[in-house]
Amino acid sequence: MASDSVILIPGDDPVQIQGTPHLERLMDIGEVRLYATRPESREEKLERAGDADIIVNTRGLVRWDGEDFAVLPKLKMLTTCSIGTDMFDLVAAKAHGKVICNVPLATVPMVAEHLFGLVMAVAKQAAFQTAEVKAGRWNKPFNVYLAGKTLGIVGTGNIGAGVARLARAIGMKVIAWTFNPNNERAAELGVEFVPLDELLERSDVISLNVRLSSDTEHLIGARELELMKDDAILVNGARGKVLDMEALCATLDAGKLYGVGLDVFPEEPVPADAPILGYDCVVFTPHAADQTPEAIDAVNAGAVENVIAFLEGRPQNVVNGA
């Protein structure tokens, strides 16, 4: 299927779709304009997008809002190579008639495995002990044995469900919280749904897996952190703004929490002077939960399929109801 549509990849940096068969598929269905570097300003971004019909966002660092949509009348559809869609203003996109699509399931097992890997890294103090050995110090601090401990899942979408399965596989007990609990979902996941406060109080390990929205921004703040056990492990694989970082730093300063694992941050890349970087008990990855060859291939394929489906008049994976 060929068309005269202009398909824009506004900033494939770091490289994701360049040199892949998926890019070749795009070239077969329209005029592809790929930029290997991210735009340095809004003006440059809009200049690149001026006559685009479709945008394929291979990286979430290129963001699109209502002011952008208002000056891009030719633009009809945008797809992200990811599950998350927080790089788009979904409400504004709908108001301006722009269809937004994502790739909802392709990377679920990879992301869940990464987040549980963060749990393990914190529990075994992997980063801290690596630094100690490199520095010539042979300390043997106690680690955390996870079997028999309670994992609290905050958000039981596909990724939360994946983390729960991995936890049960090593013998952890799993409880969960979601905005809309029901008995069928609890039975499907093999979890007990409890109120959020109860989850925070009971859990030895807490995994944040909700999507970012007005309801979940700073869902975990000072009050919620205070409810956690003094030796709890907290992992955030949702979005950076779900967790109040200032409150987290204050909590760590008070000597509370065994450790923290973070794959997402309020500002990405993380500023070099961010206070959270100063804590030995925190393990970091650079929003890399879906950065495996298998995951990259899957989301590239999914985004291309979204484009093809849209051009064929059968939009799929639409997240904003436009």
BAFI-3210 file (N, C-alpha, C; in Angstrom, 3 decimals, decimal comma, padded with zeros to 6 digits):
// residues 322
n [1|2|3|4|5|6|7|8|9|10|11|12|13|14|15|16|17|18|19|20|21|22|23|24|25|26|27|28|29|30|31|32|33|34|35|36|37|38|39|40|41|42|43|44|45|46|47|48|49|50|51|52|53|54|55|56|57|58|59|60|61|62|63|64|65|66|67|68|69|70|71|72|73|74|75|76|77|78|79|80|81|82|83|84|85|86|87|88|89|90|91|92|93|94|95|96|97|98|99|100|101|102|103|104|105|106|107|108|109|110|111|112|113|114|115|116|117|118|119|120|121|122|123|124|125|126|127|128|129|130|131|132|133|134|135|136|137|138|139|140|141|142|143|144|145|146|147|148|149|150|151|152|153|154|155|156|157|158|159|160|161|162|163|164|165|166|167|168|169|170|171|172|173|174|175|176|177|178|179|180|181|182|183|184|185|186|187|188|189|190|191|192|193|194|195|196|197|198|199|200|201|202|203|204|205|206|207|208|209|210|211|212|213|214|215|216|217|218|219|220|221|222|223|224|225|226|227|228|229|230|231|232|233|234|235|236|237|238|239|240|241|242|243|244|245|246|247|248|249|250|251|252|253|254|255|256|257|258|259|260|261|262|263|264|265|266|267|268|269|270|271|272|273|274|275|276|277|278|279|280|281|282|283|284|285|286|287|288|289|290|291|292|293|294|295|296|297|298|299|300|301|302|303|304|305|306|307|308|309|310|311|312|313|314|315|316|317|318|319|320|321|322]
n.u [000,838|000,700|000,979|000,435|001,120|002,895|005,207|006,491|009,390|010,360|012,700|014,929|016,535|018,054|019,212|016,629|014,751|016,087|017,759|016,426|014,230|011,650|011,605|011,981|009,552|007,851|008,734|007,714|005,067|004,644|005,936|008,791|010,225|012,943|014,543|017,634|018,458|017,206|014,842|015,979|014,483|011,132|010,347|011,991|011,056|008,381|008,852|009,931|007,676|005,828|004,382|003,553|001,632|001,443|002,916|005,571|006,580|009,497|010,896|010,180|011,008|010,465|007,895|004,345|001,824|-001,254|-000,872|000,921|-000,600|-002,529|-001,337|-000,739|-002,384|-002,513|-001,727|-002,742|-002,546|-000,786|001,642|003,139|006,164|005,782|004,367|003,515|001,954|002,437|003,860|002,206|-000,459|-003,352|-006,035|-006,070|-005,263|-007,466|-009,378|-008,456|-008,769|-006,828|-005,579|-004,334|-002,106|-000,864|001,466|000,338|000,849|003,212|005,727|005,364|006,265|009,045|009,340|008,179|009,952|012,283|011,582|011,194|013,758|014,964|013,879|015,201|017,858|017,926|017,216|019,400|021,407|023,017|024,236|025,443|027,161|028,800|030,163|031,513|033,240|034,844|036,091|037,796|036,843|035,703|032,981|030,217|027,221|023,881|021,538|018,279|016,030|013,676|011,611|008,559|008,070|005,945|004,633|003,481|001,426|000,930|-001,358|-002,746|-002,490|-001,317|001,499|001,840|000,546|002,345|004,648|003,609|003,278|005,956|006,876|005,354|006,440|008,851|008,011|006,817|004,248|001,382|-000,249|-002,577|-003,463|-005,906|-007,690|-010,166|-011,107|-011,977|-013,564|-013,150|-010,837|-009,020|-008,981|-007,974|-005,378|-004,383|-004,232|-004,802|-006,977|-006,608|-007,201|-005,319|-003,805|-003,652|-002,199|000,282|001,069|001,310|003,088|006,253|007,715|007,147|005,705|005,366|003,086|001,193|-000,451|000,452|-001,539|-003,929|-004,991|-003,038|-000,641|001,924|000,878|002,118|003,257|004,506|002,843|002,052|004,524|005,293|003,579|004,664|006,623|009,554|011,704|011,034|011,066|010,995|009,897|009,845|008,374|006,596|005,751|007,812|006,591|004,647|005,635|006,538|009,411|010,823|009,671|010,410|013,213|013,366|012,303|014,231|016,376|015,578|016,172|014,479|013,104|014,436|015,561|015,514|014,344|014,652|013,394|012,297|011,804|011,021|012,132|013,754|016,643|018,054|018,909|022,312|022,739|020,663|019,092|018,407|020,339|022,339|022,132|023,132|021,536|019,825|018,944|019,491|018,107|018,121|015,317|014,891|013,509|012,249|014,240|015,464|016,708|014,601|012,314|012,523|012,345|009,744|008,115|008,704|007,690|005,003|004,278|004,524|002,556|000,367|000,366|-000,105|-002,639|-004,148|-003,954|-005,316|-007,838|-008,761|-008,275|-006,189|-005,459|-006,043|-005,829|-007,026|-009,619|-010,230]
n.v [-001,189|002,086|005,613|009,193|010,372|012,315|011,173|011,738|011,389|012,783|012,994|010,800|009,863|008,667|006,340|004,465|003,521|003,837|002,281|-000,131|-002,867|-002,004|000,734|000,668|-000,428|001,694|003,492|002,322|002,979|005,688|009,097|009,345|011,280|011,550|012,592|012,587|013,692|015,197|017,925|021,202|023,252|024,566|025,869|024,743|022,142|022,459|023,413|021,158|019,575|020,786|020,112|017,566|014,580|012,430|011,531|009,758|009,085|008,167|008,493|009,541|012,036|014,056|016,227|016,953|019,370|021,241|023,791|023,197|021,427|023,176|024,687|022,954|022,054|020,099|017,762|014,568|012,192|010,683|008,470|006,683|004,971|003,183|002,193|004,186|007,429|010,015|011,993|013,325|015,699|014,537|015,346|017,835|016,975|015,473|017,502|018,949|017,172|015,205|011,978|009,807|007,197|004,234|001,591|-000,911|-003,463|-004,682|-004,464|-005,327|-007,746|-007,295|-004,818|-005,385|-007,360|-005,828|-004,005|-005,717|-006,578|-004,249|-004,248|-006,510|-005,627|-003,507|-004,849|-006,545|-004,749|-004,099|-002,032|-000,362|-002,173|-002,970|-000,559|-000,329|-002,569|-001,927|000,259|-000,867|-001,728|-004,172|-004,769|-006,413|-006,024|-006,726|-008,181|-008,208|-010,849|-011,950|-013,850|-014,835|-012,306|-009,364|-007,991|-004,946|-003,861|-000,992|-000,054|-001,979|-002,619|-004,000|-004,104|-003,932|-006,324|-008,096|-007,724|-008,659|-011,408|-012,247|-011,784|-013,589|-015,893|-016,225|-016,661|-014,570|-012,811|-011,152|-008,093|-005,566|-002,377|-000,462|001,966|000,987|-001,643|-005,123|-008,301|-010,209|-009,363|-009,502|-012,265|-013,137|-012,074|-013,147|-011,775|-009,790|-007,171|-004,090|-001,114|001,895|003,070|000,942|-000,884|000,460|000,402|-002,322|-003,503|-004,916|-004,461|-002,077|-001,414|000,933|001,431|002,841|004,825|008,167|010,836|013,458|012,503|010,875|012,232|012,928|010,964|009,423|010,880|012,903|012,102|009,526|008,227|008,265|006,405|003,994|001,044|001,254|-000,096|-000,595|-001,325|000,676|001,006|002,744|002,547|003,794|006,796|009,693|011,808|010,661|010,119|012,082|013,719|015,480|014,991|012,330|012,510|013,836|011,855|009,824|011,180|011,175|008,664|006,612|003,869|001,060|001,014|002,341|002,028|003,486|004,097|006,092|009,674|013,011|015,000|014,440|013,976|013,258|016,019|016,895|017,859|016,935|016,269|013,597|011,966|011,688|009,594|006,557|004,337|004,194|002,890|003,397|003,537|004,693|005,445|003,011|000,637|-000,634|-001,073|-003,225|-005,366|-006,964|-005,626|-003,069|-003,767|-004,778|-002,540|-000,769|-002,220|-002,298|000,432|001,019|-000,693|000,603|002,971|001,955|000,792|003,075|004,534|002,805|003,204|002,059|002,702|001,777|000,905|003,386|006,039|008,361|008,707|010,183]
n.w [000,000|-000,968|-000,404|-000,586|001,721|004,114|006,321|009,365|011,329|014,080|015,642|015,987|018,330|021,152|018,602|017,148|015,157|012,819|010,091|010,246|009,255|009,683|009,231|006,499|005,736|006,335|004,400|002,178|002,229|002,283|002,128|003,844|006,363|008,183|011,089|012,589|014,932|017,946|017,898|018,716|019,646|020,090|017,809|015,838|015,942|015,055|012,522|011,297|011,362|009,770|007,258|007,746|007,658|009,309|012,384|013,762|016,794|017,934|020,230|023,543|024,350|022,588|022,551|022,322|022,242|022,850|021,695|019,698|018,084|017,180|015,196|013,229|010,882|008,875|010,005|010,973|012,459|015,187|016,387|019,044|019,808|022,038|025,240|027,031|026,869|027,612|026,366|024,720|024,620|025,300|025,510|024,223|021,706|020,864|020,792|018,640|016,635|016,207|015,897|018,322|018,889|020,516|021,495|023,017|024,291|023,551|024,891|027,451|028,944|028,974|030,288|032,776|033,695|033,903|035,921|038,072|038,212|039,185|041,741|042,782|042,554|044,385|046,739|047,100|047,299|045,087|043,486|045,427|046,771|044,689|044,186|046,624|046,621|044,407|045,460|047,212|049,620|051,811|052,716|054,283|054,237|055,457|053,252|051,613|051,829|049,640|049,254|050,657|051,579|051,333|048,440|047,202|044,681|042,910|040,868|038,482|035,739|032,632|032,991|035,785|036,414|035,271|036,869|039,262|038,665|038,383|040,964|042,481|041,502|042,833|045,336|046,746|048,534|047,234|047,163|046,064|044,608|042,898|040,925|040,213|041,502|041,170|041,663|039,661|038,297|040,408|040,883|038,440|038,463|040,741|043,179|046,159|046,449|048,075|050,098|049,295|051,410|053,217|051,704|051,524|054,180|054,756|052,940|052,063|049,844|047,332|044,263|041,781|039,254|037,838|035,278|034,305|035,282|035,995|038,308|039,358|039,618|041,824|043,457|045,334|048,031|050,751|052,923|052,162|051,934|054,588|055,647|054,883|055,671|057,731|056,659|054,039|050,496|047,634|044,339|041,315|038,287|036,753|035,981|036,355|037,784|039,306|041,759|044,473|044,430|046,069|048,542|048,761|049,006|051,476|053,087|052,840|053,955|056,570|057,313|056,612|054,785|053,108|050,610|047,209|043,880|040,748|037,575|036,196|035,996|037,158|035,554|032,574|030,573|033,856|035,857|036,584|039,127|040,652|043,717|044,424|043,369|045,172|046,981|048,383|048,635|046,549|043,424|040,007|036,701|033,304|032,359|031,027|030,883|028,775|027,000|025,292|022,676|021,744|022,676|021,479|018,781|018,771|019,467|017,408|015,228|016,014|015,966|013,241|012,236|013,345|011,829|009,240|009,627|010,190|007,763|006,145|006,947|009,291|012,162|014,923|018,342|019,470|021,701|022,546|021,722|019,456]
ca.u [000,000|001,453|000,155|001,222|001,221|004,209|005,364|007,624|010,043|010,897|013,991|015,244|017,740|019,002|018,729|015,676|014,155|017,006|018,459|015,651|013,218|010,417|011,715|011,759|008,098|007,279|009,087|006,861|003,681|004,556|007,201|009,320|011,227|013,518|015,594|018,446|018,664|016,007|014,793|016,526|013,522|009,773|010,312|012,586|010,127|007,238|009,343|010,029|006,351|004,930|003,463|003,429|000,307|001,575|004,154|005,975|007,466|010,283|011,402|009,234|011,537|009,824|006,560|003,378|000,726|-002,329|-000,358|001,502|-001,670|-003,280|-000,644|-000,412|-003,693|-002,405|-001,417|-003,944|-002,345|000,522|001,811|004,360|006,767|005,830|003,081|003,168|001,543|002,487|004,494|001,120|-001,621|-004,415|-007,275|-005,903|-005,223|-008,849|-010,057|-007,983|-009,014|-005,622|-005,645|-003,116|-002,040|000,318|001,720|000,011|001,203|004,419|006,895|004,956|007,156|010,380|009,267|007,940|011,206|013,222|011,173|011,507|015,214|015,268|013,579|016,302|019,086|017,831|017,207|020,747|022,332|023,983|025,016|026,261|028,225|029,749|031,006|032,360|034,308|035,749|036,841|038,692|036,220|035,108|031,868|029,198|025,959|022,773|020,621|016,890|015,512|012,349|010,600|007,756|007,747|004,731|004,775|002,294|001,379|000,091|-001,717|-002,746|-002,558|-000,541|002,842|001,662|000,233|003,589|005,486|002,988|003,583|007,355|007,006|004,800|007,320|009,911|007,405|006,317|002,816|001,092|-001,479|-002,613|-004,447|-006,235|-008,845|-011,411|-010,895|-013,111|-013,212|-012,672|-009,447|-008,237|-008,791|-007,115|-004,000|-003,969|-003,876|-005,837|-007,090|-006,762|-007,071|-003,932|-003,123|-003,362|-001,094|001,537|001,422|001,579|004,023|007,702|008,171|006,055|006,009|004,443|002,860|000,034|-000,147|000,432|-002,731|-004,177|-005,317|-001,895|000,535|002,257|000,062|002,936|003,886|005,034|001,946|002,101|005,843|005,306|002,827|005,446|007,524|010,864|012,656|010,389|011,698|010,073|010,352|008,963|008,503|005,424|006,267|008,512|005,753|003,784|006,328|007,039|010,833|011,247|009,235|011,230|014,524|013,181|012,092|015,535|017,186|015,123|016,602|013,377|013,155|015,646|016,151|014,602|014,759|013,988|013,639|011,647|012,142|010,209|012,841|014,636|017,572|018,114|019,960|023,481|022,685|019,428|019,417|018,211|021,536|023,305|021,804|023,716|020,530|018,944|019,437|018,931|018,269|017,699|014,063|015,395|012,830|011,883|015,379|016,087|016,489|013,269|011,299|012,634|011,795|008,299|007,414|008,835|006,708|003,670|004,018|004,307|001,227|-000,598|000,326|-000,775|-004,059|-004,777|-004,058|-006,315|-009,151|-009,159|-007,347|-006,082|-004,715|-006,313|-005,898|-007,689|-011,006|-010,436]
ca.v [000,000|003,335|006,814|010,416|010,942|012,632|010,525|012,397|010,901|014,108|012,995|009,413|010,044|007,736|005,628|003,400|002,919|003,955|001,076|-001,339|-003,189|-001,262|001,995|000,353|-000,583|003,042|004,083|001,714|003,444|007,142|009,829|009,374|012,293|011,155|013,444|011,751|014,398|015,845|019,365|021,947|024,267|024,341|026,385|023,729|021,011|022,786|023,510|019,793|018,964|021,693|019,502|016,138|013,994|011,448|011,608|008,575|009,505|007,031|008,806|010,360|013,356|015,025|016,337|017,642|019,881|021,908|024,889|022,574|020,912|024,290|025,250|021,851|021,609|018,926|016,595|013,779|011,058|010,528|007,227|006,576|003,635|002,903|002,066|005,480|008,483|011,300|012,998|013,965|016,232|013,739|016,127|018,821|016,260|015,158|018,753|019,384|016,110|014,409|010,634|009,402|005,739|003,708|000,161|-001,162|-004,741|-005,285|-004,479|-005,628|-008,670|-006,711|-003,784|-006,038|-008,000|-004,779|-003,444|-006,689|-006,518|-003,142|-004,738|-007,387|-004,835|-002,772|-005,810|-007,103|-003,613|-004,399|-000,858|000,080|-003,128|-002,876|000,612|-000,611|-003,488|-001,171|001,191|-001,629|-001,978|-005,512|-004,774|-007,431|-005,627|-007,650|-007,926|-008,592|-012,076|-011,514|-014,900|-014,702|-010,895|-008,887|-006,981|-004,148|-003,345|000,200|-000,007|-003,368|-002,805|-005,138|-004,156|-004,316|-007,749|-008,811|-007,676|-009,554|-012,795|-012,523|-011,826|-014,857|-016,987|-016,447|-016,924|-013,386|-012,562|-009,962|-007,324|-004,569|-001,288|000,158|002,854|000,247|-003,060|-006,027|-009,665|-010,944|-008,991|-010,033|-013,697|-013,284|-011,746|-013,852|-010,774|-009,243|-005,718|-003,415|000,347|002,316|003,246|-000,386|-001,450|001,110|-000,009|-003,758|-004,017|-004,859|-003,905|-001,366|-001,142|001,921|001,057|003,557|005,828|009,536|011,626|014,427|011,744|010,124|013,072|012,941|009,994|009,059|012,071|012,795|011,318|008,130|007,704|008,079|005,190|002,804|000,490|001,912|-000,851|-000,950|-001,030|001,361|001,036|003,506|002,307|004,417|008,051|010,371|012,710|009,904|010,128|013,400|013,502|016,263|014,234|011,121|012,871|014,102|010,557|009,159|011,930|010,784|007,295|005,691|003,046|000,273|001,461|002,791|001,809|004,467|004,074|007,281|010,873|014,156|015,653|013,484|013,314|013,785|017,032|016,391|018,311|016,468|015,745|012,160|011,256|011,607|008,545|005,257|003,275|004,310|002,311|004,152|003,228|005,906|005,180|001,984|-000,629|-001,289|-000,972|-004,475|-005,528|-007,521|-004,606|-002,040|-004,335|-004,925|-001,259|-000,246|-002,934|-001,876|001,787|000,934|-001,277|001,671|003,860|001,243|000,664|004,391|004,872|001,922|003,577|001,219|003,073|000,819|001,357|004,812|006,270|009,623|008,721|011,170]
ca.w [000,000|-001,042|-000,300|-000,708|003,062|004,664|007,619|010,027|012,550|014,406|016,336|016,338|019,127|020,553|017,421|017,416|013,970|011,679|009,674|010,519|008,246|009,956|008,510|005,085|005,555|006,277|003,115|001,158|002,324|002,237|002,099|005,202|006,691|009,463|011,661|013,474|016,202|018,463|017,676|019,847|020,071|019,575|016,439|014,964|015,926|014,198|011,145|010,801|011,293|009,059|006,291|008,055|007,868|010,379|013,158|014,513|017,876|018,392|021,563|024,281|024,683|021,707|023,122|021,484|023,050|022,137|020,874|018,517|017,230|016,612|014,025|012,322|010,373|007,997|010,825|011,271|013,359|015,811|017,126|019,816|019,876|023,475|025,917|027,601|025,934|028,285|025,506|023,989|025,328|024,683|025,447|023,157|020,433|020,495|020,450|017,324|015,675|015,944|016,448|019,027|019,063|021,205|021,305|024,418|024,907|022,990|025,775|028,827|029,679|029,141|031,318|034,066|034,105|034,310|037,207|039,118|038,339|040,096|043,094|043,177|042,710|045,650|047,846|047,253|047,363|044,030|043,079|046,556|047,049|043,578|044,437|047,774|046,200|043,538|046,299|048,073|050,928|051,801|053,669|054,018|054,871|055,246|052,145|051,860|051,231|049,199|049,374|051,865|051,811|050,668|047,390|046,933|043,321|042,779|039,454|038,028|034,301|032,130|033,587|037,183|036,437|034,982|038,069|040,240|038,299|038,706|042,421|042,969|041,070|043,830|046,633|047,438|048,625|046,435|047,329|044,996|044,633|041,626|041,056|039,972|041,804|041,055|042,050|038,500|038,061|041,523|040,658|037,263|038,821|041,949|044,181|047,024|046,352|049,367|049,983|049,103|052,697|053,765|050,912|051,903|055,534|054,836|051,937|052,222|048,566|046,655|042,860|041,202|037,856|037,292|034,261|034,814|034,989|037,065|039,521|039,885|039,852|043,252|044,187|046,486|048,589|052,112|053,776|051,735|052,296|056,037|055,949|054,529|056,674|057,757|055,850|052,773|049,210|046,729|042,947|040,426|036,852|036,141|035,460|037,428|038,580|040,217|043,049|044,877|044,667|047,242|049,719|048,833|049,563|052,903|053,726|052,911|054,925|057,902|057,560|056,343|053,578|052,891|049,362|046,160|042,500|039,879|036,132|035,631|036,754|036,754|034,450|031,910|031,490|035,214|036,030|037,313|040,521|041,291|045,048|044,558|042,925|046,265|047,956|048,067|048,698|045,387|042,177|038,890|035,279|032,588|031,639|030,120|031,135|027,518|026,088|024,879|021,230|021,499|022,921|020,453|017,554|018,917|019,429|016,050|014,405|016,415|015,486|011,791|012,045|013,638|010,668|008,149|009,960|010,048|006,342|005,563|007,455|010,435|013,241|016,028|019,528|019,669|023,149|022,898|021,248|018,394]
c.u [000,876|000,490|001,049|001,379|002,675|004,264|006,643|008,093|010,859|012,246|014,324|016,572|017,427|018,361|017,779|015,183|015,061|017,666|017,709|014,686|011,917|010,442|011,475|010,268|007,414|007,537|008,232|005,454|003,546|005,927|007,699|010,370|011,727|014,629|016,327|018,727|017,360|016,016|015,246|015,571|012,143|009,692|010,886|011,670|008,967|007,654|009,448|008,638|005,384|003,945|003,309|001,965|000,307|002,919|004,365|007,001|008,245|010,863|010,461|009,729|011,028|008,349|005,668|002,191|-000,288|-001,866|000,292|000,400|-002,407|-002,648|-000,188|-001,708|-003,643|-002,209|-002,700|-003,731|-000,926|000,549|003,138|004,861|006,910|004,426|002,611|002,859|001,656|003,279|003,475|000,098|-002,846|-005,718|-007,196|-005,887|-006,635|-009,586|-009,680|-008,119|-007,804|-005,756|-004,299|-003,175|-000,781|000,507|001,546|000,577|002,594|005,557|006,575|005,915|008,537|010,379|009,066|009,215|012,208|012,861|011,434|013,016|015,658|014,986|014,735|017,582|019,088|017,939|018,593|021,828|023,425|024,852|025,953|027,429|029,249|030,716|031,968|033,533|035,320|036,624|037,777|038,144|035,440|034,026|030,890|027,897|024,875|021,920|019,216|016,571|014,040|011,269|009,875|007,393|006,508|005,062|003,446|002,379|000,421|-000,188|-001,614|-003,104|-001,660|000,836|002,764|001,371|001,488|004,525|004,936|003,314|005,020|007,566|006,486|005,722|008,448|009,346|006,970|004,788|002,525|-000,258|-001,436|-003,660|-004,652|-007,442|-010,158|-011,210|-012,161|-012,625|-012,640|-011,200|-008,553|-007,950|-007,851|-005,650|-003,485|-003,530|-005,080|-005,844|-007,354|-006,723|-005,594|-003,196|-002,753|-002,206|000,242|002,007|001,875|002,759|005,478|008,352|006,965|006,506|004,942|004,317|001,652|000,475|-000,238|-000,825|-002,893|-004,488|-004,099|-000,637|000,731|001,295|000,793|003,716|004,327|004,159|002,041|003,444|005,927|004,571|003,638|006,289|008,884|011,875|012,052|011,292|010,638|010,681|009,345|009,303|007,331|005,856|006,825|007,620|004,727|004,333|006,875|008,504|011,350|010,875|010,057|012,592|014,426|013,002|013,409|016,454|016,829|015,497|015,536|013,543|014,502|016,358|015,078|015,198|013,964|014,394|013,085|011,837|011,260|010,820|013,835|015,309|017,622|019,213|021,094|023,456|021,399|019,754|019,317|019,463|022,541|023,089|022,345|022,672|019,565|019,659|018,725|019,103|017,617|016,465|014,312|014,674|012,462|013,034|016,102|015,873|015,094|012,182|011,329|012,041|010,272|007,571|007,557|007,804|005,296|003,311|003,747|002,937|000,135|-000,749|-000,430|-002,273|-004,781|-004,974|-005,070|-007,711|-009,669|-008,228|-007,375|-005,252|-004,871|-006,536|-006,646|-009,085|-011,267|-011,006]
c.v [001,242|004,502|008,023|011,104|011,198|012,075|011,047|011,596|012,085|014,142|011,608|009,368|009,721|006,923|004,509|002,737|002,996|002,610|-000,210|-001,633|-002,423|000,098|001,773|000,165|000,765|003,684|003,521|002,295|004,960|007,775|010,003|010,468|012,005|012,118|012,633|012,410|015,044|017,329|020,115|023,015|023,901|024,789|025,353|022,514|021,279|022,940|022,115|019,209|019,701|021,052|018,007|015,751|013,081|011,664|010,294|009,022|008,295|007,260|009,788|011,746|014,433|015,068|017,207|018,067|020,632|023,045|024,356|022,123|022,046|024,844|024,165|021,283|020,355|017,632|015,867|012,758|011,064|009,185|007,261|005,143|003,252|002,620|003,438|006,518|009,874|012,354|013,744|014,537|015,584|014,527|017,139|018,152|015,933|016,410|019,241|018,284|015,286|013,052|010,277|007,895|005,360|002,236|-000,475|-002,421|-005,249|-005,435|-004,875|-006,588|-008,090|-005,676|-004,404|-006,696|-006,965|-004,241|-004,432|-006,806|-005,392|-003,540|-005,594|-006,600|-004,055|-003,742|-006,369|-006,021|-003,709|-003,204|-000,413|-000,872|-003,186|-001,717|000,367|-001,516|-002,749|-000,220|000,460|-001,904|-003,288|-005,593|-005,870|-007,053|-006,651|-007,205|-008,384|-009,880|-011,838|-012,579|-014,775|-013,275|-010,501|-007,791|-006,268|-003,535|-002,163|000,399|-001,381|-003,482|-003,960|-005,251|-004,536|-005,795|-008,577|-008,834|-008,625|-011,014|-013,153|-012,634|-013,142|-016,023|-017,240|-016,563|-015,705|-013,411|-011,252|-009,376|-006,183|-003,509|-000,795|001,048|002,075|-001,242|-003,870|-007,453|-010,459|-010,644|-009,535|-011,523|-013,952|-013,081|-012,532|-012,908|-010,455|-007,727|-005,137|-001,913|000,747|002,453|001,898|-001,042|-000,864|000,648|-001,463|-004,221|-003,885|-004,255|-003,277|-001,018|-000,218|001,658|001,748|004,488|007,210|010,247|012,647|013,728|011,082|010,971|013,249|012,074|009,543|010,290|011,825|011,923|009,833|007,483|007,435|006,794|003,920|002,322|001,172|001,219|-001,301|-000,612|-000,420|001,405|001,806|003,217|002,900|005,654|008,841|011,174|011,979|009,956|011,524|013,252|014,299|015,536|012,957|011,428|013,148|012,801|009,808|009,864|011,536|009,341|006,251|005,088|002,329|000,732|001,759|002,422|002,720|004,266|005,324|008,458|012,034|014,932|014,660|014,147|013,984|014,837|016,504|016,785|017,879|015,839|014,231|011,377|011,046|010,473|007,185|004,143|003,310|003,746|003,009|003,408|004,368|005,704|004,111|000,650|-001,370|-001,286|-002,312|-004,599|-006,045|-006,461|-003,525|-002,533|-004,392|-003,595|-000,588|-000,901|-002,476|-000,496|001,799|000,329|-000,259|002,616|003,202|001,148|001,995|004,749|003,989|002,178|002,735|001,499|002,053|001,438|002,865|005,062|007,540|009,753|009,710|010,494]
c.w [000,000|-000,924|-000,485|000,645|003,432|006,089|008,257|011,234|013,057|015,095|016,839|017,091|020,588|019,425|017,826|016,133|012,748|011,377|009,920|009,367|008,449|009,271|007,016|004,800|005,487|004,923|001,979|001,159|002,303|002,150|003,526|005,334|008,098|009,855|012,720|014,817|016,635|018,139|018,920|020,360|019,531|018,129|015,461|014,851|014,968|012,741|010,529|010,531|010,382|008,112|006,514|008,201|009,091|011,066|013,891|015,552|018,370|019,775|022,251|024,624|023,738|022,080|022,239|022,339|022,186|021,251|019,608|017,549|016,518|015,347|013,047|011,741|009,514|008,783|011,224|012,380|013,902|016,521|017,863|019,779|021,347|023,974|026,387|026,539|026,543|027,513|024,661|024,956|024,679|024,532|024,310|021,790|019,962|020,057|019,058|016,268|015,298|016,635|017,078|019,268|019,841|020,853|022,682|025,049|024,571|023,995|027,214|029,524|029,915|030,269|032,691|034,590|034,594|035,701|038,343|039,299|039,247|041,542|043,604|043,428|044,010|046,827|048,131|047,289|046,287|043,661|044,192|046,789|045,918|043,799|045,596|047,389|045,327|044,337|047,271|049,446|050,853|052,885|053,291|054,726|054,585|054,064|052,530|051,114|050,905|049,348|050,711|052,219|050,997|049,675|047,207|045,545|043,277|041,289|038,838|036,551|033,902|032,776|035,060|037,322|036,178|036,163|039,130|039,939|038,657|040,209|042,984|042,629|042,062|045,243|047,405|047,506|047,885|046,836|046,322|045,263|043,214|041,845|040,979|040,241|041,548|041,299|040,882|038,233|039,178|041,318|039,495|037,615|040,016|043,044|045,051|046,841|047,735|049,133|049,919|050,430|053,313|053,016|051,352|053,276|055,599|053,980|052,370|050,978|047,884|045,246|042,289|039,709|037,234|036,164|034,883|034,344|036,098|038,379|040,146|040,064|041,355|044,063|045,447|046,933|050,019|053,000|053,446|052,092|053,791|056,435|055,702|055,702|056,597|056,852|054,515|051,585|048,295|045,340|042,115|038,969|036,101|035,360|036,634|038,346|039,438|041,643|043,313|045,291|045,856|048,520|049,875|049,441|051,055|053,681|053,880|053,904|056,358|058,239|057,313|054,953|053,474|051,633|048,327|044,809|041,582|038,429|035,465|036,573|036,283|035,592|033,874|030,716|032,863|035,310|036,908|038,785|041,229|042,639|045,152|044,177|044,049|047,247|047,509|047,999|047,510|044,160|041,022|037,567|034,496|031,706|030,575|030,254|029,857|026,513|025,963|023,373|020,904|021,649|021,848|019,143|017,625|018,834|018,063|015,129|014,726|015,920|013,989|011,494|012,349|012,447|009,516|008,405|009,784|008,584|005,622|006,091|008,594|011,620|014,379|017,149|019,756|021,153|023,533|022,325|020,143|017,143]
res [m|a|s|d|s|v|i|l|i|p|g|d|d|p|v|q|i|q|g|t|p|h|l|e|r|l|m|d|i|g|e|v|r|l|y|a|t|r|p|e|s|r|e|e|k|l|e|r|a|g|d|a|d|i|i|v|n|t|r|g|l|v|r|w|d|g|e|d|f|a|v|l|p|k|l|k|m|l|t|t|c|s|i|g|t|d|m|f|d|l|v|a|a|k|a|h|g|k|v|i|c|n|v|p|l|a|t|v|p|m|v|a|e|h|l|f|g|l|v|m|a|v|a|k|q|a|a|f|q|t|a|e|v|k|a|g|r|w|n|k|p|f|n|v|y|l|a|g|k|t|l|g|i|v|g|t|g|n|i|g|a|g|v|a|r|l|a|r|a|i|g|m|k|v|i|a|w|t|f|n|p|n|n|e|r|a|a|e|l|g|v|e|f|v|p|l|d|e|l|l|e|r|s|d|v|i|s|l|n|v|r|l|s|s|d|t|e|h|l|i|g|a|r|e|l|e|l|m|k|d|d|a|i|l|v|n|g|a|r|g|k|v|l|d|m|e|a|l|c|a|t|l|d|a|g|k|l|y|g|v|g|l|d|v|f|p|e|e|p|v|p|a|d|a|p|i|l|g|y|d|c|v|v|f|t|p|h|a|a|d|q|t|p|e|a|i|d|a|v|n|a|g|a|v|e|n|v|i|a|f|l|e|g|r|p|q|n|v|v|n|g|a]
***
